[in-house]
């Protein structure tokens, strides 16, 4: 079953396929490939039909799939859209907040839904838009809720949806402090502050908005606002603080205090080639729009450092399958602490560059010349072996001449401007 995917103005930019019941295809959905017109990280399904109602209500509801959107509109809930099954990105939020002041997420209560909530916390902190989480009865889809209760009850569900900071706190509290014990509450506070620290560490934020967020954190955790300001203090300009864990402890009078835990630092670049490779990967993390240029120079298998190679595989695969990858979203995808630390360090290095274009040119030139030198050595060895071979005769002279011609071509300086454009 095929769904046309349109942009906010109603123009068809791609198609989405949904397997029919009984299919053995493991992929539930299949979308058109990424193009200059279509990127999953920037596309919102149903927005062209929902925008008028979204503008009127200042609220947009985000569900998980095409069919949820179709059924919601049929039942009269016409401010419902979908983000094509991928994680919500900064591009999605930037598009939706053009029409709405409030985004309400209706996701399944599973691991993917929990990750979506964590991602929403990061987006709330970095964007001037309210994000809320609506909870439906366990196992009930939006269309089932609408069928049973009607559109008025659905609208009320959106109105009553708690903001994402409150939702996440209560989720952690139920999970870790269900018996209302001191240790459980301390764990809940620690996890909550870790999440806020990670979101604060990867985003610029308006001071007034940050103050409002910390006031809400204070109400949930009981930690004084002054203490929270001190613990979340911004780092120097042009760097991105690491989303370090926060150790939570109880003081003598029973109040909770939070202090940062230092994380181990990843290895530094060893030589010029390592610096060039790290620079290219860092540029992609800092400016995802440059991936198309960088991937013409480097593929994941070309990275000599195993950690960089593993990180590049994740980034390259996402760009090919899902489109541009925001850094906050990448951090949410990385489960290994070593890769998270590496990604943050590479981003910091890229942000400290005075001129990314110049760095790209220099890295492209160095890597191309390095490959040329390796090819030269290979050709020289082949030529020497051919000359020393007893079977060498006058008939092989033409082959030697051809090898010499290739050797001269490989030594030419690459067109750096083409490589980085």
N, C-alpha and C positions, 0 to 999 in steps of 0.2 A: 504494500500500500504506500503510495507516494504522496508526500506533502510538499507543496511549494513553499519555499522560505522567502519572505519578502522583507525589504528594509522598512524603516519607519514611514516611508512615503508610498509604500505599496508596490514597489518595483521588485519583480522576481530576481533574486540574486543566486539562488541555489535550490536544491531539492533534498528532501530527507526521506529515506525509506524505512518502513516499519515492517518487520517480519510478521507473517500471519500465524495464527495459532497452529501448532503441529509442526512448524518448521524446525529442522535440526541445526539451523545456522546459529552458532554461538553468539553472533553479534545481533543484539536486539534492534539497534538502529544503525543506519548507514547514511552518512551525509555526503554531499558533493565534496570534491577535494577543495583545498584552500586556493583561493584566487585573489587578485587585487580587489575584487568586489565582495568576496565572501570570506569571512574569518569567523570561526565559532566564538572566538574570544571577544568579538565585537558585535555579534548578531543576537537579536532578541526576537524570538518567534511570536507572532501575534501582535506586535506593538503597533503595526499599521491599523489594525482593527480596534485596539484597546486605547489608543492615545487620547481620543476625545473624552472617554469616560475617566481616564487617568487624570487628565487636565481638570475635569470637573471636580473629582473627589480628592485630588492631590495625593492619591494613594495608588500604588501599583502592587499587585499580588504576583509573586513569582512561584510557579510550580515546576514539576520535573520534566514533563514530556509533552509532545504534540497533542496527544489525545486528551490529556487533562485540560489543556487550553481550549480545545474544540468543544468539549463537553461543558466547560464552565461558561463559555459564551452562549451555548445553546440554552442553558438554564438562566441566562440573564446576567451573569457575573462577567461583565464585559471589560473589566479592568485587570484581567488575568493574562499573563504572558509566561513564556518559558525561555530558559537560556540554553536550550539544546543539549541538556544532559551534562554539560561541562561545569567546572567550578566557576562561581561568579568572579569576574575579573574587574579591574579598575575601569576598563573600557565599558563594561556593562553598566556599572554604576554611573559613570559620566554620561552615558546615553540616557539612562532612566531618569536621572535627576533633572534633565532638561524639561521633563513633563510632570514629575512628581516630587513632593517634599518628603514622602515616606515610602519606604520599600518594605513589604511584608513577605517573608519567605515561608513557604509551605512545603517542607521537605519531609521525607520519610524518617522515622525514628530508627535509623540504623547507623553504621559506622560512617558511611558517606554523608549522611545528614549531620552527624556530629562534626565532621571536618568542615562542612559548609557553614556551620555555626561559628567555628573558630575563625574561618576566613572572613565571615561577616563582621566579627569584632575588629579585625584589622581594617576592613573597609570603612567601618563606622568612624574609626579614629582619624583616618586620612581624608575623608570626604565630608563635606558639609551637607549631609543628608541623614535622616533618621532611618534606622534599620531595625525591624522588629521580627519576631519569630512567632508564627501561629501554630498552635498544637491542636490537632484533631484527635478524636478517639483512636486508640491503637488499631492498626489494620484498616482504617477507613481512608479512602482516597477522596480528593476534593469533589469529584463528580458524585460519589456515593453520599457525601455529606449534603450536597446541594439537592439531590433527589429526595433525601429523607427530611431535610429541614427547610429547604427553600432559600432563595437568594437573600432575603432579609436577615436570616440567621447567619448566612455566610458573611454578609457585610458586617454584622456585629462581631463575628469572629475576628475579622481584620481590625476593627476598632479596638477590641480588647487585647490584641496581641501585645505581649510585653516587649520592651526594647531588648536588644540582643545582649546588653551587659547584664540586665536583670535575669534574663532567661538563662544565660551561661552560669551565673552565680548559683541560681537555684538548682540547675542541673548538676553542678559539681557538689553542692551541699547534699543533695539527695544521694548521690553516688558515694561520697566519702564520709559524710557526717550524719548518716541516717539515725544513729543512736544518740545523737547530740552529745558525744563525748568530746573532750578537749583535743585529743589527738586527731580525731576525724575532722574537726573544724579547722585545726591548724593545717592539715593536708589540703583541705579545700581552699583555704586562703592562699597557700603556697602555689597551688596549681593555677588559681585565678590570677595571681600577680605575675606568674610566669607568662601567661597568655597576654596580659596587658603590656608587660615589658617587651615581648617580642613584637607586638603591634606598634608600640611607641618607638621601638628601635629602628623600624624600617619605613617610617613615614614622617613627613613634615606636617605640623598641625598648628592651627591658630591657637594662641595662648588662652583666649577666652574659652574656646571649645575644650581645650585640654583641662582647664580649671573645672568646668562643668562635669567632665568625665571623672576627674579625680574625686570630686564631691560625691558622685554616685558610688565610686569604688569605696570611699570612706564609709558610706551608709551600709554597704554590704559587709565589709571586712572588719569595721571597727577601728581601723588604723587611722590616726590623726592625719588631716590633710597636709600639714607641714611635713610630717614624716614621709608621706607619699611623694611630695614635691622633691624632697631631698633624695629619695631612692630612685626616682625616675628622672633625675636631672639630665638635661640634654647634653650631648657630647659636643666637642668643638666643631666648628663649621667645616663642611666638605668631607665629613666622615659619616658613616652610618653605624651607630652603636650596635654591638652584638646583642641579640635578644637573649641575654644571660638569664639563667635561672635565679630566682630570689629565695634565699633561705628565710623561713619564717620561724620565729621563736617567741616564747612568752616571757615577758619581763616579770620582775618580782611582784608587781601589783596586778598581774594577770593580763595586762594589755599586750597586744600582738605587735611585733616589730619585724620589719623585712630588711634584709641586707643582700647585696648581690654576691653570687658565687662566680669566681673567676674560672673561665673555661680555658682549656689548653689551646695554644696557638698552633695552627697548621704549619707545615714546612715552608720555608721561603724559597723563591726561585734559585736554582743552582747555577745557571749559565744563561747566555744570551738567547738561546733557543727556547729555554724554559720561560724566560721573561716574555718573549714574543708570543708564545702560546697562551700563557696566562693573560697577557694583555688582550688578545683577541677574545678569549672567553669572558673576561671581565667587561669588555665593551658590549657584548651581547646581553649580559645581565643588567648593565646600566641603561642601555638603549636597545630594547628588543627589536626596534625597526631596522637595526643594522644587521640582523641575523642573515638576511638574504645575501648580503655582500660577503660576510665572514664565511658562510658555509660554502662559498665558491673557492675559498682558500684552504679551509680546514674541514675535515670530517672527524667524527669522534675517534675513529681508529688512528688518526694522525697524531693525537696527543700522546706524548711519551710518558707523562706522569699518570699512573693508574687512577688516581683520584680525579684528576682533571678529565680523564677519558670517561670515567663513569658519570661525572656531572654533565659533561658535554652530551653523552648519550641521552640523558633525561631531557636536557634542554632542546637538543636537535629533534628528538622524537615528538616532543610537544609542539614545536613550531610546525613540523610537517603535518601532524594530525589535527591539532587544535588551533593553531595560529599563535600569535604573539603571547609570550609568557611574562606576566608581571612578576616582579621580584617577590612580593608578598605571597603570591600564589606558589611560586617555586619553593619558598621556605616551608609552606604547608605540605608540599609533596615530599620533602626530604625527611626520611626517617632516621638516617644515620647522622649522629652528631658531627662526625668528621666532615661529612659533605656539607652540612649546614654551615659549619665554621669556615670551610673553604669558600663557599659561595659568598658569605658575608665579607671575607677578606678580599676576594677578587673584585667585589663591588666597590669596596673602599679604595682599592688601588685604581680602579677605573675612574671613580669620581675625583680622585686627586690629580688626574691627568689634566694638563693645561690645554691640550688640543687633541681630541680623540681622532680627528681626521689625520693629523700628522702621525700619531701613533700607529694607526691602521696602515698608512703608507709604509712606514719604516718596518713594521712587523711583516707586511706582505713582501717587501723587498728582501728582508733577511731570510724568511722562510723559503722564498723562491730561489735565492742564491744558494742556500744550504742544500736544497734539492738538486740544483744544477751541479754543485760540487760532487754530490753523491753519484749523480748520473755520469759525470766526467770520469770519476774513478772507475765506475763500472765499464764504461766504453774503452778506457785506456787498458784495463785488464783484459777485456775481450780482444782488443787489437793486438796486445802483446802475445796473448795465447795463440792467436791466429798466425802471427808472424813466426813464432817459434815452433809452430806445428810442422812435423815432417811432411805432412800432406799439402803444405802451402806451396803454391806454384803461381805462374803468371795469371791463371784464371781467377785467382782470389784478389788480385790487385784492385779490381773494381769494387769489391766488398770493402776493402780497406779505405778506399777513397770515400765511399759512402759513410763509413764510420767516422772518418775525420770530419766530414761535412756536418754530421749530427753533433759531434763534439763541439764544433764551432758555434752551431746554433744554440746549444744548451748553455754556452758561456755568455750569451747576449743578456744584457740587463733587461729585466722584465718591465712591462708597462705598468708601473705602480698605480697610475690613475685609473686604469681599467679595473684593477683588482679591488680597489676600495670604493668604487662608485656605486 
